[in-house]
Amino acid sequence: MLTTKFNLTLRRAVLAAVLAASSSVALADPLSYRVEIDTRQFSGAGFLDFAFIAGNSPAPGASAVLSNFSGAFGALASQDGNVSGSLPGTLTFGNSGAYNDWFHNVTLGGKFGFNVVFGGDFLNTAGNAGTTFGVGLLDASGTAYLGNANGNLVQFELTPLNGGIPASIAGSTYASIASISAVPEASEWMMLTGGLALIGFALRRRQPVTRA
């Protein structure tokens, strides 16, 4: 009897620990996101402009890695600063340059998407200046913005550690044609799956035994 009560208490403790860990991960700023842009209200040629720019004063190091591209991408139009890679493969941005930009030809009329993962020293190094990652959609002339006449459709603000305030990543959209969603990392999926499995096991153990 004592052993049975101990095992039940142990299972409950493990379940509580797993669920607590899952909750803490869910509340933390995710590092990986999916960005989607719907250009079906437009047609013809256009451009997608990806920019990764640090603040005015020296900012802690930061990176943005873009992958899993979808949509009608054409040829590269221009490339500036600390950015490398190729489409539809992977683009890697750093914030060491004054202006880090990737300007790419697209065919409007469909949906575009990509994943972006942020990282770098800003997560653990104190600083007063952050880094901004933005995506803008422009017309065939490359001078007029579409969706948001004032500029970017999507923007992320990477704020470094500052005293007792932890680093953060804040994503915003400035038009209804753009969306941002968090992409759970593998560790989060493992915690969630483990928690659900323990819940199922506990519920099954609580079912009454049917006697013949």
GROMACS elastic network, one bead per residue, 0.5 to 0.9 nm:
[ bonds ]
;  ai    aj funct       b0    kb
    1     4     6  0.51187   500
    1     5     6  0.63590   500
    1     6     6  0.86557   500
    2     5     6  0.52436   500
    2     6     6  0.61854   500
    2     7     6  0.87092   500
    3     6     6  0.50297   500
    3     7     6  0.61683   500
    3     8     6  0.86301   500
    4     7     6  0.52008   500
    4     8     6  0.62457   500
    4     9     6  0.86472   500
    5     8     6  0.51178   500
    5     9     6  0.61482   500
    5    10     6  0.85641   500
    6     9     6  0.50955   500
    6    10     6  0.60803   500
    6    11     6  0.86321   500
    7    10     6  0.50015   500
    7    11     6  0.61479   500
    7    12     6  0.86038   500
    8    11     6  0.52002   500
    8    12     6  0.62521   500
    8    13     6  0.86521   500
    8   202     6  0.87267   500
    9    12     6  0.51509   500
    9    13     6  0.61701   500
    9    14     6  0.86929   500
   10    13     6  0.50725   500
   10    14     6  0.61998   500
   10    15     6  0.85782   500
   11    14     6  0.51638   500
   11    15     6  0.61089   500
   11    16     6  0.85584   500
   11   198     6  0.80625   500
   11   202     6  0.76494   500
   12    15     6  0.50772   500
   12    16     6  0.60740   500
   12    17     6  0.85812   500
   12   198     6  0.89839   500
   12   202     6  0.81421   500
   13    16     6  0.51304   500
   13    17     6  0.61849   500
   13    18     6  0.87135   500
   14    17     6  0.51124   500
   14    18     6  0.62523   500
   14    19     6  0.86751   500
   14   198     6  0.83602   500
   15    18     6  0.52238   500
   15    19     6  0.61903   500
   15    20     6  0.85059   500
   15   194     6  0.88051   500
   15   195     6  0.64290   500
   15   198     6  0.61087   500
   15   199     6  0.71292   500
   15   202     6  0.87990   500
   16    19     6  0.52335   500
   16    20     6  0.60255   500
   16    21     6  0.85989   500
   16   195     6  0.86459   500
   17    20     6  0.51004   500
   17    21     6  0.61961   500
   17    22     6  0.86536   500
   17   195     6  0.89934   500
   18    21     6  0.51276   500
   18    22     6  0.62079   500
   18    23     6  0.86812   500
   18   191     6  0.66187   500
   18   192     6  0.80982   500
   18   194     6  0.73112   500
   18   195     6  0.56480   500
   18   198     6  0.87552   500
   19    23     6  0.61706   500
   19    24     6  0.86893   500
   19   191     6  0.78951   500
   19   192     6  0.77664   500
   19   194     6  0.89174   500
   19   195     6  0.58918   500
   19   196     6  0.88462   500
   20    23     6  0.51271   500
   20    24     6  0.63158   500
   20    25     6  0.87909   500
   21    24     6  0.51982   500
   21    25     6  0.63628   500
   21    26     6  0.87143   500
   21   191     6  0.73571   500
   22    25     6  0.52579   500
   22    26     6  0.62428   500
   22    27     6  0.87994   500
   22   188     6  0.68853   500
   22   191     6  0.58286   500
   22   192     6  0.61719   500
   22   195     6  0.78740   500
   23    26     6  0.50892   500
   23    27     6  0.63001   500
   23    28     6  0.87921   500
   24    27     6  0.52589   500
   24    28     6  0.63521   500
   25    28     6  0.52686   500
   25    29     6  0.81753   500
   25    30     6  0.82302   500
   25   188     6  0.67948   500
   26    29     6  0.78940   500
   26    30     6  0.79825   500
   26   184     6  0.88789   500
   26   188     6  0.80158   500
   27    30     6  0.85157   500
   28   168     6  0.87763   500
   29   167     6  0.88053   500
   29   168     6  0.63103   500
   29   169     6  0.62096   500
   29   170     6  0.80779   500
   30    33     6  0.75490   500
   30   118     6  0.89583   500
   30   169     6  0.76885   500
   30   182     6  0.65121   500
   30   183     6  0.75602   500
   30   184     6  0.74597   500
   30   185     6  0.82730   500
   31   116     6  0.81884   500
   31   117     6  0.55711   500
   31   118     6  0.53338   500
   31   119     6  0.71486   500
   31   169     6  0.75626   500
   31   182     6  0.80148   500
   31   183     6  0.81260   500
   31   184     6  0.87737   500
   31   185     6  0.84425   500
   32   115     6  0.70262   500
   32   116     6  0.56654   500
   32   118     6  0.65283   500
   32   181     6  0.88129   500
   32   182     6  0.61309   500
   32   183     6  0.52955   500
   32   184     6  0.72110   500
   32   185     6  0.74485   500
   33   114     6  0.84486   500
   33   115     6  0.55777   500
   33   116     6  0.53498   500
   33   117     6  0.64851   500
   33   118     6  0.87698   500
   33   180     6  0.66684   500
   33   181     6  0.55901   500
   33   184     6  0.83444   500
   34   113     6  0.71572   500
   34   114     6  0.58550   500
   34   116     6  0.64421   500
   34   179     6  0.81620   500
   34   180     6  0.57566   500
   34   181     6  0.52122   500
   34   182     6  0.62154   500
   34   183     6  0.63248   500
   35   112     6  0.82891   500
   35   113     6  0.54789   500
   35   114     6  0.55156   500
   35   115     6  0.61852   500
   35   116     6  0.75751   500
   35   154     6  0.80611   500
   35   178     6  0.73382   500
   35   179     6  0.58176   500
   35   181     6  0.66822   500
   35   182     6  0.89246   500
   36   111     6  0.70651   500
   36   112     6  0.56348   500
   36   114     6  0.67340   500
   36   115     6  0.88818   500
   36   177     6  0.81220   500
   36   178     6  0.56798   500
   36   179     6  0.53398   500
   36   180     6  0.66898   500
   36   181     6  0.86984   500
   37   110     6  0.86096   500
   37   111     6  0.57264   500
   37   112     6  0.50988   500
   37   113     6  0.62019   500
   37   137     6  0.89703   500
   37   153     6  0.82358   500
   37   154     6  0.89244   500
   37   176     6  0.89649   500
   37   177     6  0.55983   500
   37   179     6  0.66223   500
   38    41     6  0.79070   500
   38   108     6  0.89774   500
   38   109     6  0.79278   500
   38   110     6  0.61834   500
   38   112     6  0.63702   500
   38   113     6  0.86703   500
   38   176     6  0.87196   500
   38   177     6  0.50138   500
   38   178     6  0.64284   500
   38   179     6  0.88007   500
   39    42     6  0.54910   500
   39    43     6  0.77357   500
   39   108     6  0.57196   500
   39   109     6  0.50566   500
   39   110     6  0.52416   500
   39   111     6  0.58087   500
   39   112     6  0.76897   500
   39   137     6  0.89894   500
   39   146     6  0.89951   500
   39   147     6  0.84885   500
   39   177     6  0.69934   500
   40    43     6  0.72028   500
   40   108     6  0.69585   500
   40   111     6  0.69351   500
   40   177     6  0.89427   500
   41   108     6  0.84610   500
   41   109     6  0.64514   500
   41   110     6  0.84976   500
   42   108     6  0.58098   500
   42   109     6  0.53178   500
   42   110     6  0.84256   500
   42   146     6  0.85484   500
   43    46     6  0.83812   500
   43   107     6  0.73204   500
   43   110     6  0.85828   500
   44   106     6  0.87282   500
   44   107     6  0.58871   500
   44   108     6  0.53949   500
   44   109     6  0.72548   500
   44   139     6  0.84831   500
   44   140     6  0.75319   500
   45   105     6  0.73468   500
   45   106     6  0.60727   500
   45   108     6  0.58117   500
   45   139     6  0.68036   500
   45   140     6  0.50832   500
   45   141     6  0.88481   500
   46   104     6  0.84856   500
   46   105     6  0.60039   500
   46   106     6  0.52700   500
   46   107     6  0.60251   500
   46   108     6  0.62124   500
   46   137     6  0.73014   500
   46   138     6  0.56141   500
   46   141     6  0.76051   500
   46   142     6  0.70808   500
   47    73     6  0.89640   500
   47    77     6  0.84212   500
   47   103     6  0.67032   500
   47   104     6  0.54000   500
   47   106     6  0.52927   500
   47   107     6  0.79907   500
   47   108     6  0.85778   500
   47   136     6  0.81641   500
   47   137     6  0.58108   500
   47   138     6  0.50695   500
   47   139     6  0.63733   500
   47   140     6  0.68697   500
   47   141     6  0.87861   500
   47   142     6  0.65601   500
   48    73     6  0.89415   500
   48   102     6  0.82445   500
   48   103     6  0.60191   500
   48   104     6  0.53862   500
   48   105     6  0.66584   500
   48   106     6  0.67551   500
   48   135     6  0.68677   500
   48   136     6  0.57795   500
   48   138     6  0.64338   500
   49   101     6  0.71787   500
   49   102     6  0.59498   500
   49   104     6  0.64356   500
   49   134     6  0.79442   500
   49   135     6  0.54720   500
   49   136     6  0.50031   500
   49   137     6  0.63289   500
   49   138     6  0.76350   500
   49   152     6  0.85748   500
   50   100     6  0.84205   500
   50   101     6  0.56555   500
   50   102     6  0.50940   500
   50   103     6  0.63621   500
   50   104     6  0.83355   500
   50   133     6  0.74483   500
   50   134     6  0.59417   500
   50   136     6  0.67810   500
   51    93     6  0.84513   500
   51    99     6  0.76183   500
   51   100     6  0.57355   500
   51   102     6  0.64398   500
   51   103     6  0.84558   500
   51   132     6  0.78782   500
   51   133     6  0.56818   500
   51   134     6  0.53178   500
   51   135     6  0.65116   500
   51   136     6  0.85249   500
   52    63     6  0.84282   500
   52    64     6  0.77869   500
   52    82     6  0.87857   500
   52    83     6  0.87609   500
   52    93     6  0.66218   500
   52    94     6  0.71978   500
   52    95     6  0.63251   500
   52    99     6  0.72173   500
   52   100     6  0.53192   500
   52   101     6  0.64358   500
   52   131     6  0.69915   500
   52   132     6  0.56976   500
   52   134     6  0.66026   500
   53    94     6  0.85858   500
   53    95     6  0.59336   500
   53    96     6  0.85713   500
   53    97     6  0.77738   500
   53    98     6  0.67593   500
   53    99     6  0.58429   500
   53   100     6  0.61473   500
   53   101     6  0.83155   500
   53   130     6  0.87998   500
   53   131     6  0.55706   500
   53   132     6  0.53157   500
   53   133     6  0.65571   500
   53   134     6  0.85430   500
   54    57     6  0.80929   500
   54    58     6  0.76826   500
   54    59     6  0.61186   500
   54    60     6  0.86755   500
   54    61     6  0.88605   500
   54    62     6  0.86070   500
   54    95     6  0.56954   500
   54    96     6  0.77076   500
   54    97     6  0.81383   500
   54    98     6  0.72030   500
   54    99     6  0.82157   500
   54   129     6  0.72757   500
   54   130     6  0.59767   500
   54   132     6  0.62153   500
   54   133     6  0.88192   500
   55    58     6  0.70059   500
   55    59     6  0.63154   500
   55   128     6  0.88090   500
   55   129     6  0.51606   500
   55   130     6  0.54863   500
   55   131     6  0.57346   500
   55   132     6  0.76917   500
   56    59     6  0.79932   500
   56   129     6  0.70693   500
   56   130     6  0.88634   500
   57   128     6  0.76748   500
   57   129     6  0.59571   500
   57   130     6  0.88608   500
   58   127     6  0.81141   500
   58   128     6  0.81837   500
   58   129     6  0.65615   500
   58   130     6  0.87407   500
   59    62     6  0.83322   500
   59    95     6  0.81729   500
   59    96     6  0.86129   500
   59   122     6  0.77853   500
   59   127     6  0.62991   500
   59   128     6  0.70256   500
   59   130     6  0.57099   500
   59   131     6  0.70747   500
   59   160     6  0.80512   500
   60    95     6  0.85856   500
   60   120     6  0.79454   500
   60   121     6  0.57535   500
   60   123     6  0.85972   500
   60   125     6  0.64446   500
   60   126     6  0.73442   500
   60   127     6  0.61855   500
   60   128     6  0.86426   500
   60   129     6  0.75021   500
   60   130     6  0.73580   500
   60   131     6  0.84866   500
   60   160     6  0.69112   500
   61    94     6  0.74774   500
   61    95     6  0.63476   500
   61    96     6  0.70798   500
   61   119     6  0.86208   500
   61   120     6  0.54956   500
   61   122     6  0.56745   500
   61   123     6  0.89379   500
   61   125     6  0.85035   500
   61   131     6  0.87204   500
   62    93     6  0.83776   500
   62    94     6  0.60277   500
   62    95     6  0.58366   500
   62    96     6  0.83270   500
   62   118     6  0.72778   500
   62   119     6  0.57723   500
   62   121     6  0.59952   500
   62   122     6  0.58828   500
   62   123     6  0.82978   500
   62   130     6  0.87776   500
   62   131     6  0.72396   500
   62   158     6  0.80722   500
   63    92     6  0.71431   500
   63    93     6  0.54511   500
   63    95     6  0.66084   500
   63   117     6  0.80896   500
   63   118     6  0.56333   500
   63   119     6  0.52494   500
   63   120     6  0.55912   500
   63   121     6  0.87825   500
   64    91     6  0.81050   500
   64    92     6  0.59033   500
   64    93     6  0.50546   500
   64    94     6  0.67218   500
   64    95     6  0.88498   500
   64   116     6  0.63495   500
   64   117     6  0.56142   500
   64   119     6  0.66536   500
   64   120     6  0.86649   500
   64   133     6  0.78851   500
   65    90     6  0.69894   500
   65    91     6  0.57202   500
   65    93     6  0.62755   500
   65    94     6  0.89242   500
   65   115     6  0.80268   500
   65   116     6  0.54573   500
   65   117     6  0.51928   500
   65   118     6  0.65809   500
   65   119     6  0.84891   500
   66    69     6  0.78415   500
   66    89     6  0.84212   500
   66    90     6  0.55415   500
   66    91     6  0.50189   500
   66    92     6  0.63869   500
   66    93     6  0.82928   500
   66   114     6  0.65116   500
   66   115     6  0.55177   500
   66   117     6  0.66454   500
   67    87     6  0.85301   500
   67    88     6  0.75972   500
   67    89     6  0.61736   500
   67    91     6  0.66984   500
   67    92     6  0.89622   500
   67   114     6  0.57521   500
   67   115     6  0.52446   500
   67   116     6  0.65657   500
   67   117     6  0.86104   500
   68    88     6  0.74359   500
   68    89     6  0.71939   500
   68    90     6  0.76228   500
   68   113     6  0.76404   500
   68   114     6  0.51782   500
   68   115     6  0.57950   500
   68   116     6  0.87910   500
   69    73     6  0.88610   500
   69    87     6  0.75031   500
   69    88     6  0.56073   500
   69    89     6  0.72246   500
   69    90     6  0.82138   500
   69   112     6  0.73858   500
   69   113     6  0.55602   500
   69   115     6  0.71611   500
   70    73     6  0.80072   500
   70    88     6  0.76062   500
   70   111     6  0.76241   500
   70   112     6  0.53546   500
   70   113     6  0.50520   500
   70   114     6  0.64049   500
   71   106     6  0.81683   500
   71   107     6  0.83951   500
   71   110     6  0.68371   500
   71   111     6  0.57299   500
   71   113     6  0.66590   500
   72   105     6  0.89276   500
   72   106     6  0.57942   500
   72   107     6  0.55041   500
   72   108     6  0.75685   500
   72   109     6  0.88894   500
   72   110     6  0.74308   500
   72   111     6  0.80921   500
   72   112     6  0.73320   500
   73    76     6  0.87458   500
   73    87     6  0.77087   500
   73    88     6  0.76260   500
   73   104     6  0.73986   500
   73   105     6  0.62169   500
   73   107     6  0.65527   500
   73   112     6  0.85278   500
   74    77     6  0.89229   500
   74    87     6  0.87630   500
   74   104     6  0.70318   500
   74   106     6  0.51361   500
   74   107     6  0.71299   500
   75    87     6  0.84555   500
   75   104     6  0.63279   500
   75   105     6  0.54722   500
   75   106     6  0.77982   500
   76    79     6  0.77186   500
   76    86     6  0.84116   500
   76    87     6  0.81543   500
   76   102     6  0.78969   500
   76   103     6  0.65196   500
   76   105     6  0.60171   500
   77   102     6  0.80249   500
   77   103     6  0.54835   500
   77   104     6  0.50747   500
   77   105     6  0.60888   500
   78   101     6  0.80146   500
   78   102     6  0.61916   500
   78   103     6  0.51098   500
   78   104     6  0.69155   500
   79    82     6  0.89598   500
   79    83     6  0.74119   500
   79    84     6  0.84594   500
   79   100     6  0.78670   500
   79   101     6  0.58067   500
   79   103     6  0.62763   500
   79   104     6  0.86591   500
   80    83     6  0.69896   500
   80    97     6  0.87692   500
   80    99     6  0.66985   500
   80   100     6  0.53615   500
   80   101     6  0.50587   500
   80   102     6  0.65935   500
   80   103     6  0.87069   500
   81    84     6  0.89257   500
   81    93     6  0.87511   500
   81    94     6  0.84832   500
   81    95     6  0.86368   500
   81    96     6  0.81958   500
   81    97     6  0.53264   500
   81    98     6  0.71444   500
   81    99     6  0.56058   500
   81   101     6  0.64917   500
   81   102     6  0.88714   500
   82    92     6  0.82515   500
   82    93     6  0.59173   500
   82    94     6  0.52818   500
   82    95     6  0.67162   500
   82    96     6  0.65781   500
   82    97     6  0.55903   500
   82    98     6  0.87058   500
   82    99     6  0.78272   500
   82   100     6  0.52832   500
   82   101     6  0.78657   500
   83    91     6  0.69154   500
   83    92     6  0.55311   500
   83    94     6  0.63230   500
   83    95     6  0.88470   500
   83   100     6  0.61708   500
   83   101     6  0.69301   500
   83   102     6  0.72868   500
   84    90     6  0.83324   500
   84    91     6  0.57003   500
   84    92     6  0.54057   500
   84    93     6  0.67842   500
   84   102     6  0.88386   500
   85    89     6  0.71342   500
   85    90     6  0.55201   500
   85    92     6  0.62981   500
   86    89     6  0.53935   500
   86    90     6  0.58153   500
   86    91     6  0.59889   500
   87    90     6  0.63395   500
   87    91     6  0.72795   500
   87   104     6  0.89346   500
   88    91     6  0.87553   500
   91   102     6  0.88045   500
   93   100     6  0.70834   500
   93   101     6  0.83037   500
   94    97     6  0.73866   500
   94   100     6  0.73677   500
   94   120     6  0.89120   500
   95    98     6  0.74892   500
   95    99     6  0.80529   500
   95   100     6  0.69103   500
   95   131     6  0.71793   500
   96    99     6  0.85947   500
   96   100     6  0.83016   500
   97   100     6  0.59911   500
  105   140     6  0.87006   500
  107   110     6  0.78671   500
  108   111     6  0.82351   500
  108   139     6  0.89408   500
  115   183     6  0.82087   500
  118   158     6  0.84915   500
  118   169     6  0.85113   500
  119   122     6  0.76170   500
  119   123     6  0.70990   500
  120   123     6  0.62883   500
  120   124     6  0.82217   500
  121   124     6  0.56355   500
  121   125     6  0.54848   500
  121   126     6  0.87441   500
  121   160     6  0.81753   500
  122   125     6  0.51189   500
  122   126     6  0.69565   500
  122   127     6  0.75342   500
  122   130     6  0.78709   500
  122   131     6  0.89501   500
  122   158     6  0.77589   500
  122   159     6  0.71485   500
  122   161     6  0.63995   500
  122   167     6  0.68332   500
  122   168     6  0.89869   500
  123   126     6  0.82552   500
  123   158     6  0.88284   500
  123   159     6  0.82262   500
  123   160     6  0.58416   500
  123   161     6  0.61416   500
  123   166     6  0.77060   500
  123   167     6  0.52412   500
  123   168     6  0.76251   500
  124   160     6  0.74040   500
  124   161     6  0.60282   500
  124   166     6  0.81725   500
  124   167     6  0.72637   500
  125   160     6  0.66935   500
  125   161     6  0.58088   500
  125   162     6  0.81128   500
  125   167     6  0.86306   500
  126   160     6  0.59602   500
  126   163     6  0.68645   500
  126   166     6  0.89826   500
  126   167     6  0.84583   500
  127   130     6  0.76346   500
  127   159     6  0.84069   500
  127   160     6  0.57170   500
  127   161     6  0.62892   500
  127   162     6  0.58576   500
  127   163     6  0.86899   500
  128   159     6  0.82173   500
  128   160     6  0.71772   500
  128   161     6  0.83642   500
  128   162     6  0.68404   500
  129   159     6  0.71408   500
  129   160     6  0.71914   500
  130   157     6  0.70185   500
  130   158     6  0.54275   500
  130   160     6  0.59336   500
  131   156     6  0.83230   500
  131   157     6  0.61218   500
  131   158     6  0.51240   500
  131   159     6  0.68275   500
  131   160     6  0.85344   500
  132   155     6  0.69428   500
  132   156     6  0.56910   500
  132   158     6  0.61346   500
  132   159     6  0.87936   500
  133   154     6  0.82697   500
  133   155     6  0.56346   500
  133   156     6  0.50838   500
  133   157     6  0.66657   500
  133   158     6  0.79481   500
  134   152     6  0.59488   500
  134   153     6  0.76010   500
  134   154     6  0.56467   500
  134   156     6  0.63791   500
  134   157     6  0.87859   500
  135   151     6  0.85244   500
  135   152     6  0.52770   500
  135   153     6  0.59376   500
  135   154     6  0.52842   500
  135   155     6  0.64946   500
  136   145     6  0.70092   500
  136   146     6  0.78931   500
  136   147     6  0.87358   500
  136   148     6  0.82762   500
  136   151     6  0.60862   500
  136   153     6  0.53444   500
  136   154     6  0.70538   500
  136   155     6  0.89142   500
  137   142     6  0.88223   500
  137   144     6  0.85250   500
  137   145     6  0.57089   500
  137   146     6  0.54143   500
  137   147     6  0.71889   500
  137   148     6  0.82171   500
  137   151     6  0.80396   500
  137   152     6  0.71485   500
  137   153     6  0.70304   500
  138   141     6  0.76487   500
  138   142     6  0.54184   500
  138   143     6  0.65982   500
  138   144     6  0.54987   500
  138   146     6  0.53135   500
  138   147     6  0.86442   500
  138   151     6  0.89010   500
  139   142     6  0.54136   500
  139   143     6  0.68769   500
  139   144     6  0.57141   500
  139   145     6  0.64007   500
  139   146     6  0.64891   500
  140   143     6  0.80214   500
  140   144     6  0.83889   500
  141   144     6  0.70488   500
  142   145     6  0.78868   500
  144   149     6  0.72439   500
  144   151     6  0.88032   500
  145   148     6  0.61908   500
  145   149     6  0.50658   500
  145   150     6  0.70231   500
  145   151     6  0.59905   500
  145   152     6  0.79683   500
  146   149     6  0.60077   500
  146   150     6  0.89328   500
  146   151     6  0.81674   500
  146   153     6  0.84818   500
  147   150     6  0.89779   500
  147   151     6  0.85983   500
  147   152     6  0.86355   500
  147   153     6  0.68296   500
  147   174     6  0.82188   500
  147   175     6  0.59129   500
  147   176     6  0.79064   500
  147   177     6  0.68981   500
  147   178     6  0.86439   500
  148   151     6  0.56862   500
  148   152     6  0.66303   500
  148   153     6  0.61037   500
  148   174     6  0.65260   500
  148   175     6  0.59920   500
  149   152     6  0.84417   500
  151   174     6  0.86028   500
  152   155     6  0.65832   500
  152   173     6  0.81668   500
  152   174     6  0.69697   500
  152   175     6  0.87791   500
  153   172     6  0.84142   500
  153   173     6  0.56509   500
  153   175     6  0.57510   500
  153   176     6  0.87104   500
  153   177     6  0.79776   500
  153   178     6  0.62434   500
  153   179     6  0.88783   500
  154   171     6  0.74058   500
  154   172     6  0.58415   500
  154   174     6  0.62320   500
  154   175     6  0.80556   500
  154   178     6  0.67728   500
  154   179     6  0.77514   500
  154   180     6  0.79846   500
  155   170     6  0.82623   500
  155   171     6  0.57632   500
  155   172     6  0.53251   500
  155   173     6  0.64223   500
  155   174     6  0.81467   500
  156   169     6  0.66470   500
  156   170     6  0.54433   500
  156   172     6  0.62954   500
  156   173     6  0.88884   500
  157   168     6  0.80070   500
  157   169     6  0.57023   500
  157   170     6  0.51678   500
  157   171     6  0.64740   500
  157   172     6  0.84735   500
  158   167     6  0.75929   500
  158   168     6  0.60399   500
  158   170     6  0.67318   500
  158   171     6  0.88793   500
  159   162     6  0.84197   500
  159   166     6  0.86151   500
  159   167     6  0.54944   500
  159   168     6  0.52411   500
  159   169     6  0.63640   500
  159   170     6  0.82417   500
  160   165     6  0.87643   500
  160   166     6  0.72734   500
  160   168     6  0.67114   500
  160   169     6  0.88664   500
  161   164     6  0.76731   500
  161   165     6  0.60418   500
  161   168     6  0.77393   500
  162   165     6  0.52097   500
  162   166     6  0.65105   500
  162   167     6  0.71766   500
  163   166     6  0.77449   500
  165   168     6  0.88413   500
  171   180     6  0.73294   500
  172   179     6  0.85584   500
  172   180     6  0.76583   500
  173   176     6  0.76998   500
  173   177     6  0.88097   500
  173   178     6  0.61775   500
  173   179     6  0.64507   500
  173   180     6  0.73435   500
  174   177     6  0.86516   500
  174   178     6  0.74750   500
  175   178     6  0.58101   500
  175   179     6  0.84450   500
  176   179     6  0.74718   500
  184   187     6  0.81536   500
  184   188     6  0.60479   500
  184   189     6  0.66911   500
  185   188     6  0.53708   500
  185   189     6  0.65351   500
  185   190     6  0.88731   500
  186   189     6  0.51610   500
  186   190     6  0.62619   500
  186   191     6  0.87651   500
  187   190     6  0.50650   500
  187   191     6  0.62676   500
  187   192     6  0.86608   500
  188   191     6  0.51526   500
  188   192     6  0.61550   500
  188   193     6  0.85123   500
  189   192     6  0.51300   500
  189   193     6  0.59777   500
  189   194     6  0.84033   500
  190   193     6  0.51544   500
  190   194     6  0.59711   500
  190   195     6  0.85022   500
  191   194     6  0.50951   500
  191   195     6  0.60872   500
  191   196     6  0.86405   500
  192   195     6  0.51383   500
  192   196     6  0.62328   500
  192   197     6  0.85845   500
  193   196     6  0.52068   500
  193   197     6  0.61112   500
  193   198     6  0.86558   500
  194   197     6  0.50944   500
  194   198     6  0.62332   500
  194   199     6  0.86680   500
  195   198     6  0.52056   500
  195   199     6  0.62510   500
  195   200     6  0.87023   500
  196   199     6  0.50523   500
  196   200     6  0.61891   500
  196   201     6  0.85984   500
  197   200     6  0.51350   500
  197   201     6  0.61704   500
  197   202     6  0.86326   500
  198   201     6  0.50085   500
  198   202     6  0.60806   500
  198   203     6  0.85569   500
  199   202     6  0.51384   500
  199   203     6  0.61470   500
  199   204     6  0.85725   500
  200   203     6  0.51989   500
  200   204     6  0.61335   500
  200   205     6  0.86288   500
  201   204     6  0.51885   500
  201   205     6  0.62274   500
  201   206     6  0.87451   500
  202   205     6  0.51686   500
  202   206     6  0.63531   500
  203   206     6  0.51282   500
  203   207     6  0.66631   500
  204   207     6  0.54225   500
  204   208     6  0.89562   500
  205   208     6  0.81333   500
  206   209     6  0.89550   500
